[in-house]
Amino acid sequence: MIKLPSFIFFFLCLSIAQAELIKNSLAAIHSGIAWYDDQGDMVSAHGAGIIKDGDRFYLFGEFKNDGGNEFSGFSCYSSTDLVNWTFENIALPVQKEGRLGPNTVGERPKVMKCPSTGEYVMYMHTDDIRYKDPAVGYATSDRIDGEFTFQGILEFDGNRIRKWDMGIFQDDDGIGYLITHSGNLYRLSDDYKSVDVQIVENMTQACESPVIFKRDGLYYWIGSGLTAWERNDNYYFTATDLRGPWKEQGHFAPEGSLTWNSQCTYVLPIVGSKTTTYMYMGDRWAHPRQNSAATYVWQPLVFDNGKITLPEYQQSWQVNTSTGEWTTYPLKGKAIDPQNKKWTKLSGSWEKHTDAEGFSDLRSNQKGDTLSLEFSGTQVGFYSVARSDGGFGKVEIMDRDGNIVLTTIVETYCRYTEESLKFLSPKLEDGDYTLTLTVLGERFFWQAKTTTWGSSDDYVSVSKFLISH
């Protein structure tokens, strides 16, 4: 029997009350907001990868916690549409001791099915809590949705691979590869449990969270700069052979967009009967609230003569997993101005703010200030203006009987000013509810050696509510 950490048990218990009201029936991929699984809990699968097995997609990622970065287990979710996720299990829990025992680091789990053995092999970064003892580890399972058994570290010529950020790639011929930061690529053995040969060495500097994928005979290698949990402009290389030469191509999202506020983690080919959509998967980290506020940025890549771009931020979009086609998805509903006193109630020091770029919102940085919206319907969301002084807020939805049906955390921080969807509830039973947003007096913050990253203040923002029936 797997003993779940206490905070996981808490969320599982909370989901019992949530499940009475929440229907897991979203219609689109919404980037930059919390997602909820079939039990009403937040999906927690960061640094993730996806593998398709049969007619289901399996998402493996880091089950994060708030406050620290110690290993809390790797989660597994499954879906047929890449929108609505079923919690399968903690695929690899914290071990009693060793490299993934208490007070250790475990990151970026990726799973491949080994063609020669039929086993599912999971790879991950293992480390001590100070990131001073990196090594690539691996675990195995006979079932895609089973518990994985940690097997130890992956070796090359009898030695560990002393790298932290890593990824995997499986080519059309079934050969598996391990990718690490700084541009290193290793070919795995037939059983995927060791390294045969290193085929690319120190191709570039940095290039954290490395990803390789292939389209029309051309290989793409993407990675991010070294900015700790802060977002940056990710970049990519291309080659016609995995051994190189690799040609630097620059950024693939508009410069200064910070890859739409994300760090790459995987690219999933969604192969359909009509076309293949290549889905960029990124993390929008929210240290120190990596469990409750970190979100996901999943976007369809655009190709043009071997170049890749994410030219526009697709806030909401759909992909047909049968045909492989994707389309934008316009959110519909009744828009409510947060300053409309017929709908909202304010407590504290909320103020209307309009900046030089023309963005206008209602915001506060005073801990404990609340903004409440009473509504009737089946879904509620809101947009915010994110700025370099944004912080964390708590969202709580209560039904007419005073039962809390949903609690989550939102973040309204960005190094540049932008307005986007920051919260969208799952489907609710049609009824009367109150949404309350509370300023937490906390912010995104990270100290890396002599560099400080993050927000300058604790402002929480709302520019528009959206109510659906």
Buried (B, 14 or more C-beta within 10 A) or exposed (E): EEEBBEEBEEBBEBBEBBBEBBBBEBEBBBBBBBBBBBBBBBBBBBBBBBBBBEEBBBBBBBBBBBEEBBBBBBBBBBBEBBBBBBBBBBBBBBBEEEBBBEEBBBBBBBBBBBBEBEBBBBBBBBBEBEEEBBBBBBBBBEEBBBBBEBEBBBBBEEEBBEBBBBBBBBEEEEBBBBBBBBBBBBBBBBBBBBBEEBBBEEBBEBBBBBBBBBBEEEBBBBBBBBBBBBBBBBBBBBBEEBEBEBEEBEBBBBEEBBBBBBBBBBBBBBEBEEEEBBBBBBBBBBBBBBBBBBBBBBBBBEEEEBEBEBEEBBBBBBBBBEEBBBEEBEBEBEEBBBBEEEBBEBBBEBEEBEEEEEBBBBBBBBEEBBBBBBBEBBBBBBBBBBBBBBBBBBBBBBBEEEEEBBBBBBBBBBBEBBBBBBBBBBBBEEBEBBBBBBBBBBBBBBEEEEEEBBBEEBBBBBBBBBBBE
